[in-house]
Amino acid sequence: MALTPDHNVFCTSDLPDELEVAPARIGQWELDYHDDTTVTYRASGRVFDERWGEGGSIVRHRVYLNDSGANRDGMWHYMTELVTGYGNPSQVRKADTSDKARLSGIRGHSVQNNDGDYGVSGGTNARFEDIKTAVATVVAQLHTEPSTIRTHLPDTDEQEWTLTKYGLRTATYERLAPNETDYDYLRLTATQDRVYLKGAKENEPSAHHDRVPVPIPDSIPPACATQTERATTVVASSLSPLLIEPILKQPVEEVLEAIALPQ
């Protein structure tokens, strides 16, 4: 369900004999490193520069066996890594990452020494009991990610909503709440697999915010999105913009009436 996908974004190729479940390339993603306990895919360059301007960037998806340290559980963990470099963007973009080392140590990238350089590890997104299920799940995820979610998010220059935060597969919009509600702000958030609307008050803990699912447009097949009491769940983050855009375009009073956020 990728939006305006790049050429060959859904194609896999060059299945390595020693790791049959992992294709060497998935659209823009390449098999970066693998051994008995780690598999990584990476993408860099043009695909991610739309977010970071002149900065060089690398994004990597990692599957690894968590069998050491105090928090070991013997499960296969899935996480994402990101570095963006402005001091040496070309060097960062072309850096060799074909080993087990984390991205934070690549040549040309230094949060301490270069203005604007940025790096983050996304933590554990999921846990799996076996390697084939873990890698197959990541391969399926990468087929839905021709680029970052920012590329597909609606423009809000002419609207009261402001895009306040976004990552690889997450985004949050915010606006002042209407006077007739009990809230100060409304926040529309898309995570890796959920989209929801929050009513928030100044200085109120997040746990006290009212959270409700957003409507599912008719253009999204039933198997691709479902609703729970607190969020609309999607099977791929590339579907999130299709849920976000109708909310941003409607008058806020109609939005609140349609999704039954407490008044």
Beta strands, then each sheet from edge to edge (+ up, - down):
strand 1: 12-13
strand 2: 25-26
strand 3: 29-34
strand 4: 38-44
strand 5: 56-65
strand 6: 76-85
strand 7: 118-128
strand 8: 162-166
strand 9: 171-176
strand 10: 185-190
strand 11: 194-200
strand 12: 210-213
strand 13: 225-227
strand 14: 232-234
sheet 1: 1+ 2- 3+ 4- 5+ 6- 7+
sheet 2: 8+ 9- 10+ 11- 12+
sheet 3: 8+ 9- 10+ 11- 14+ 13-
end
